[in-house]
Amino acid sequence: MKRRAAAHKELEAKLGHAFADGSLLERALTHISAAKASDGRLGSYQRLEFLGDRVLGLAIASMLIEAFPTSDEGDLSRRLAELVRAEACAEVAAAMELAPFIRLGAGEASSGGRKKTAILADICEAVIGAVYLDGGYEPARDLVDRFWRERMLAPRRPLRDAKTELQEWAQGRGLPTPIYQEVERSGPDHSPHFRVAVVVGGLGEAEGVGRSKREAEQFAARTLLAGAGAARPEETDHV
């Protein structure tokens, strides 16, 4: 127990927040597979992830408003979607070095749970939720600012709407309009994950995953465009 507390001190230094209630951080790092049977889901990170998801969205939205004073709602929405997507949160979890601290059941650990995008993304949001409950909005926003600002100012990928681009690309080549179909929905109701397929006659099919149908559709469209070798313009909107 003392060893775990010492390790958490190292993590707190990385996060830039010292917890008054260490149990919040402990719960934020606990997967359902490692929760006590008597606690059930309430002993895992799920409720904190639910909260952290909302805090992250608010913090990113306020940062975008400040950083891009001339951007319209559509541009801000695309930037927000890019920054809060599961893959981005998983990458931030890696930057926070959360993986070694995640508590997993034996089965989940042996199957590579510490490398799974969904788990890393959820843990990342749960930590934000834990910081919010422990210290309030300002420490949580500071945490988001610390790990997301560089990503916000220098997007990893072009921000054009992939669905619109795919439709225009297909029409320009005389191909049918893209058709999207939900393939699978998994996860709890408060944090679902979707897998969607997109088909364009004469071009083929591709799949995308996301935390909403729209996000999954965007990734499917982007994947199909990449497979078709469609040129994608670079982001030109700078601060």
C-alpha positions in Angstrom: 0.0 0.0 0.0 2.9 2.4 0.9 4.6 1.5 -2.4 1.4 2.3 -4.3 1.1 5.7 -2.4 4.7 6.5 -3.3 4.0 5.7 -7.0 1.0 7.9 -7.0 3.1 10.8 -5.7 5.2 10.4 -8.8 2.1 10.4 -11.0 0.7 13.5 -9.2 4.0 15.3 -10.0 3.5 14.4 -13.6 -0.1 15.6 -13.6 0.7 18.8 -11.7 -1.9 18.1 -9.0 -1.5 16.8 -5.5 -4.7 15.0 -4.4 -6.2 15.8 -1.1 -8.3 12.7 -1.5 -6.1 9.9 -2.8 -9.0 7.5 -3.2 -10.2 9.5 -6.2 -7.0 8.9 -8.1 -7.0 5.3 -7.0 -10.6 4.9 -8.4 -9.7 6.8 -11.6 -7.0 4.2 -12.3 -9.2 1.1 -11.5 -10.7 -0.8 -14.4 -14.0 -2.7 -13.8 -12.0 -6.0 -14.0 -10.0 -5.0 -10.9 -12.8 -3.4 -8.9 -13.9 -5.2 -5.7 -16.9 -7.5 -6.2 -18.7 -5.7 -3.3 -18.3 -2.4 -5.1 -19.1 -3.5 -8.6 -19.0 -0.8 -11.3 -19.0 1.9 -8.6 -15.6 0.8 -7.6 -14.1 1.4 -11.1 -13.3 4.5 -13.1 -16.6 4.6 -15.0 -18.4 7.3 -13.1 -15.3 9.5 -13.1 -14.8 8.9 -16.8 -18.4 10.1 -17.4 -17.6 13.3 -15.5 -14.2 13.8 -17.0 -15.5 13.5 -20.5 -17.7 16.6 -19.9 -15.0 18.5 -18.1 -12.6 17.8 -20.9 -15.1 19.0 -23.5 -15.8 22.3 -21.6 -12.1 22.9 -21.0 -11.1 22.3 -24.6 -14.1 24.4 -25.9 -13.0 27.4 -23.7 -9.4 27.0 -24.9 -10.5 27.0 -28.5 -12.6 30.1 -28.0 -9.6 31.9 -26.6 -7.1 30.6 -29.1 -9.1 31.0 -32.3 -11.1 34.3 -31.9 -12.0 34.4 -35.7 -13.0 30.8 -36.2 -16.7 29.9 -36.8 -18.7 27.3 -35.0 -18.0 24.6 -37.7 -14.3 25.0 -37.4 -14.4 25.0 -33.6 -16.5 21.9 -33.7 -14.0 20.1 -35.9 -11.1 21.1 -33.7 -13.0 20.0 -30.6 -13.9 16.6 -32.1 -10.3 16.0 -33.1 -9.0 16.8 -29.6 -11.4 14.8 -27.6 -11.6 11.7 -29.7 -10.6 8.4 -28.1 -7.3 8.1 -30.0 -6.3 11.6 -28.9 -7.2 10.8 -25.2 -5.2 7.6 -25.4 -2.2 9.5 -26.7 -2.5 11.9 -23.9 -2.7 9.0 -21.4 0.6 7.9 -22.8 2.1 11.3 -22.3 0.8 11.3 -18.8 2.5 7.9 -18.4 -0.7 6.4 -16.9 -0.3 2.8 -18.2 1.9 1.5 -15.4 -0.5 2.8 -12.7 -3.7 1.2 -14.2 -5.3 -1.5 -12.0 -6.5 -4.4 -14.2 -7.9 -7.8 -13.5 -5.6 -10.7 -14.4 -7.4 -11.5 -17.6 -7.5 -7.9 -18.9 -3.9 -7.4 -18.0 -2.7 -10.6 -19.8 -4.7 -9.5 -22.9 -2.8 -6.2 -23.2 -5.3 -4.0 -21.4 -2.7 -1.3 -20.7 -2.2 -0.8 -24.5 -5.9 -0.7 -25.4 -7.0 2.6 -26.8 -10.5 2.5 -25.2 -9.1 1.8 -21.7 -6.4 4.4 -22.0 -8.8 7.0 -23.2 -11.3 6.2 -20.4 -8.6 6.3 -17.8 -7.4 9.7 -19.1 -10.9 11.1 -18.8 -11.4 9.5 -15.4 -8.2 11.2 -14.1 -9.6 14.6 -15.3 -12.8 13.8 -13.5 -10.9 12.9 -10.3 -8.9 16.2 -10.4 -12.2 18.1 -10.9 -13.8 16.5 -7.8 -10.7 16.9 -5.8 -9.8 20.5 -6.6 -12.5 22.0 -8.7 -12.6 23.2 -12.3 -9.4 25.3 -12.4 -7.0 22.5 -11.5 -8.8 20.3 -14.1 -8.6 23.0 -16.7 -4.9 23.5 -15.9 -4.4 19.7 -16.4 -6.1 19.8 -19.8 -4.2 22.9 -20.8 -0.9 21.3 -19.9 -1.5 18.2 -22.0 -3.7 19.5 -24.8 -2.5 23.0 -25.7 0.3 21.9 -28.0 -2.1 19.5 -29.8 -4.6 22.3 -30.1 -2.2 24.7 -31.7 -0.6 22.2 -33.9 -3.2 19.6 -35.1 -1.9 16.2 -35.9 -4.2 15.8 -38.9 -6.0 18.0 -41.4 -9.3 19.3 -40.0 -11.5 19.2 -43.0 -14.8 17.2 -42.7 -13.9 13.8 -44.1 -17.5 12.9 -44.9 -17.9 16.0 -47.0 -14.6 15.5 -48.7 -15.3 11.8 -49.5 -18.7 12.8 -51.0 -17.2 15.5 -53.2 -14.3 13.3 -54.2 -16.7 10.5 -55.2 -19.0 12.8 -57.1 -16.1 14.4 -58.9 -15.3 10.9 -60.3 -18.8 9.9 -61.2 -19.1 7.4 -58.3 -22.2 6.8 -56.2 -22.9 8.8 -53.0 -21.2 7.1 -50.0 -23.5 4.9 -47.8 -22.8 4.5 -44.1 -24.0 1.6 -41.9 -23.6 0.9 -38.2 -21.8 -2.4 -37.8 -21.4 -2.6 -34.1 -22.2 -0.7 -30.8 -20.4 -1.7 -27.6 -19.7 -0.3 -24.2 -22.0 1.0 -21.5 -24.8 3.4 -22.4 -23.1 6.4 -20.9 -19.9 5.8 -23.0 -20.7 3.7 -26.1 -18.3 2.9 -28.9 -19.4 2.6 -32.5 -18.0 0.8 -35.5 -19.4 2.1 -38.8 -18.8 0.9 -42.4 -18.9 3.2 -45.5 -19.3 1.9 -49.0 -18.8 3.7 -52.3 -19.7 1.7 -55.4 -16.6 1.3 -57.6 -14.3 2.3 -54.8 -14.8 -0.2 -52.0 -15.5 -0.3 -48.3 -13.8 0.9 -45.1 -14.6 1.0 -41.4 -14.1 3.5 -38.6 -14.6 3.5 -34.9 -15.6 6.3 -32.5 -17.4 7.3 -29.4 -20.4 8.5 -31.5 -21.8 7.5 -34.9 -20.6 10.8 -36.4 -17.1 10.2 -35.2 -17.0 6.7 -36.5 -18.4 7.8 -39.8 -15.7 10.5 -40.1 -13.0 7.9 -39.4 -14.5 5.5 -41.9 -14.6 8.2 -44.6 -11.0 9.2 -43.8 -9.9 5.6 -44.0 -11.5 5.1 -47.4 -10.0 8.3 -48.7 -6.6 7.3 -47.6 -7.0 3.8 -49.2 -8.1 5.4 -52.4 -5.0 7.7 -52.4 -7.1 10.9 -52.3 -5.1 14.0 -51.7 -5.8 15.7 -48.4 -5.0 19.4 -48.0 -2.9 20.4 -45.1 -4.3 22.6 -42.3 -3.8 26.3 -43.1 -5.6 28.0 -40.2 -3.0 29.3 -37.8 -3.2 31.2 -34.6 
